[in-house]
């Protein structure tokens, strides 16, 4: 796995901090793939972001859910 992926994930988390509140994140990095799961709050919304890096391809998934 690319040695810079941890730095890349850190940049994403640091970029989200000024915008999202109550941030939590988890990384799972192995030689074949890397995953970042980030959760935060924006106003009355919960934001969930996942980045998967595998086989040289980045895939993203994100959700914004309104709290009731």
C-alpha positions as CSV (number, residue, x, y, z in Angstrom):
1,X,0.0,0.0,0.0
2,X,1.2,3.5,-0.7
3,X,3.0,4.9,2.3
4,X,1.4,8.3,1.7
5,X,-2.1,7.0,2.2
6,X,-2.0,7.7,6.0
7,X,-0.9,11.2,5.2
8,X,-3.7,11.6,2.7
9,X,-6.3,10.4,5.2
10,X,-4.9,12.9,7.8
11,X,-5.3,15.7,5.3
12,X,-9.0,14.7,4.8
13,X,-9.6,14.6,8.6
14,X,-7.8,17.9,9.1
15,X,-9.9,19.5,6.3
16,X,-13.1,18.3,7.8
17,X,-12.4,19.6,11.4
18,X,-13.2,23.3,10.7
19,X,-16.5,22.4,9.0
20,X,-17.9,19.4,10.9
21,X,-18.4,19.1,14.6
22,X,-18.1,16.0,16.8
23,X,-15.8,14.3,14.3
24,X,-14.8,10.7,14.8
25,X,-12.8,8.6,12.3
26,X,-11.3,5.2,11.9
27,X,-8.6,4.0,9.5
28,X,-8.0,0.4,8.5
29,X,-4.8,0.0,6.4
30,X,-3.4,-3.3,5.1
31,X,-0.9,-4.0,2.3
32,X,-3.7,-4.4,-0.3
33,X,-6.2,-1.7,0.7
34,X,-6.9,1.2,2.9
35,X,-10.2,2.5,4.4
36,X,-11.1,5.8,6.0
37,X,-14.5,6.1,7.8
38,X,-15.3,9.6,9.0
39,X,-18.4,10.7,10.9
40,X,-19.3,14.3,11.9
41,X,-22.1,16.7,12.4
42,X,-23.0,19.7,10.3
43,X,-25.9,21.8,11.8
44,X,-28.8,19.4,12.2
45,X,-27.2,16.8,9.9
46,X,-25.0,13.8,10.5
47,X,-22.3,13.3,7.8
48,X,-20.7,9.9,7.0
49,X,-17.8,9.6,4.6
50,X,-15.9,6.5,3.5
51,X,-12.9,6.4,1.3
52,X,-11.6,3.0,0.0
53,X,-8.3,2.8,-1.8
54,X,-7.7,-0.6,-3.4
55,X,-6.0,-1.8,-6.6
56,X,-4.9,1.7,-7.4
57,X,-8.5,3.0,-7.4
58,X,-10.2,5.4,-4.9
59,X,-13.8,4.8,-4.2
60,X,-16.0,7.2,-2.1
61,X,-19.3,6.8,-0.3
62,X,-21.0,9.6,1.6
63,X,-24.3,10.1,3.3
64,X,-25.9,13.2,4.9
65,X,-28.8,12.4,7.2
66,X,-31.1,14.8,8.9
67,X,-31.5,14.4,12.6
68,X,-35.0,14.3,14.1
